[in-house]
Amino acid sequence: MNDNTTIITTEQQHTSGLYPKRGVALVRGAGARLYDAAGRAYIDCVGGQGAANLGHCHPAIVAAIQAQATTLLNCPEIFYNDQRAAYLQELAAVLPMPARIFLCNSGAEAVEAALKFARLLTGRQQVIATMRGFHGRTMGALSATWEPKYREPFAPLVPGFSHVAYGDVAALEAAVNEQTAAVLLEPVQGEGGVRPAPAGYLDAARRICAAHGALLLVDEVQTGFGRTGRLFAVEHSGVQPDLLILAKSIAAGLPMGAVAIHERHGSLPGGAHGTTFGGGPLLCAVARAALRVYQEERIPQQAVEKGAWLLQRLRELNLRGVREVRGQGLLVGLELKQRVQPVLQSLLERGLLALPAGPNVLRLLPPLIIGYDDLDAVAVLLQEVLGEPSPPTPA
Ligand SMILES: *Cc1c(COP(=O)(O)O)cnc(C)c1O
């Protein structure tokens, strides 16, 4: 199984078919580069869809996996464990609020847990999420997700959810009341088109929730662990969520999620929730190594500097096919004047892997350790594909 065609046809034959796939078989990674089975290199601006903030095969992550693999792989949370104890302590020390922590295995699972915790802690049922928000694909997370094409085939969803326009303080004010258990939002909408919250929005959400006894749930699955230029995006505003939802890059590319619960809510009742694999020693050891790298290599600061450099470079290029360049840190979106899929294909053919964020937004999520030479190559390739006049749109 060592050539692209064999890998692709074999997968096509046996896969569920759920994923619209790109015609490339990736078999190896190093830093911000990925390689296909023929040895061709690609610059990675997919970044594991947000899970690879430290790039591929970072030596500190590889070493942590190897060491823990020969020590203990599995240890359910009904027992105590050295790696888990250390990770909980180390994560708590860097969270934006004093908190207790629930560990799980993915973003959607962390969102599910947070929704259950919000109902448990408030005794209320209603959840207010945002238009264009994305929170995952399981039934509860999907109920909070906005995109109709993700939701509609699976109705009826969980009752009690409604959506307000993102960034609209008045709409939030009007929606939240004494029945509201939670307001759930992203500090920057990722999947929904790379849309940073307007200044003051998170503060307003915090104030409105507090006034009505509702909990503020912040989904940092995509924005967390350095992506926007702080370890957590809420640090830009200083807002303290009641529940902070984490996953994607928490364990540098391995599956893990977490919910931080503000200390004011105390500990949760025993038996109210749980998961077999949550808080396992391998993932805790890896997440510890990742957290050390985020701090020692000043990864959030790298995202600040590289993000500012890339945004400026892209804006200066003034690409003909681009309506707007926006983002925070190294979460960058280019709103195109055309559909994004053919552009992604042209970029892939030129050796650049990137993501969509809705039908006409190109999203760049490079590993935060990417070099300036690669970032410059990204700009050059975007210019090749998007600097040309866009085809005339039919009247
Ligand atoms: C990716 C994502 C999720 C879902 O995470 P999964 O691990 O894919 O379940 C939830 N919220 C946000 C903001 C995300 O970007």
The ligand as an SDF file (V2000), in Angstrom:
LIG
                    3D

 15 15  0  0  0  0  0  0  0  0999 V2000
  -14.1560   21.3780   15.2990 C   0  0  0  0  0  0  0  0  0  0  0  0
  -15.0480   22.0940   16.2370 C   0  0  0  0  0  0  0  0  0  0  0  0
  -15.9380   21.4070   17.0880 C   0  0  0  0  0  0  0  0  0  0  0  0
  -16.1350   19.9170   17.0160 C   0  0  0  0  0  0  0  0  0  0  0  0
  -14.9740   19.2120   17.3470 O   0  0  0  0  0  0  0  0  0  0  0  0
  -14.8520   17.6470   16.9440 P   0  0  0  0  0  0  0  0  0  0  0  0
  -13.6100   17.2020   17.6650 O   0  0  0  0  0  0  0  0  0  0  0  0
  -14.7360   17.5980   15.4610 O   0  0  0  0  0  0  0  0  0  0  0  0
  -16.0710   16.9740   17.4310 O   0  0  0  0  0  0  0  0  0  0  0  0
  -16.6780   22.1420   17.9940 C   0  0  0  0  0  0  0  0  0  0  0  0
  -16.5760   23.4750   18.0650 N   0  0  0  0  0  0  0  0  0  0  0  0
  -15.7430   24.1750   17.2630 C   0  0  0  0  0  0  0  0  0  0  0  0
  -15.6530   25.6480   17.4010 C   0  0  0  0  0  0  0  0  0  0  0  0
  -14.9570   23.5120   16.3110 C   0  0  0  0  0  0  0  0  0  0  0  0
  -14.1550   24.2170   15.4940 O   0  0  0  0  0  0  0  0  0  0  0  0
  1  2  1  0
  2  3  1  0
  2 14  2  0
  3  4  1  0
  3 10  2  0
  4  5  1  0
  5  6  1  0
  6  7  2  0
  6  8  1  0
  6  9  1  0
 10 11  1  0
 11 12  2  0
 12 13  1  0
 12 14  1  0
 14 15  1  0
M  END
$$$$
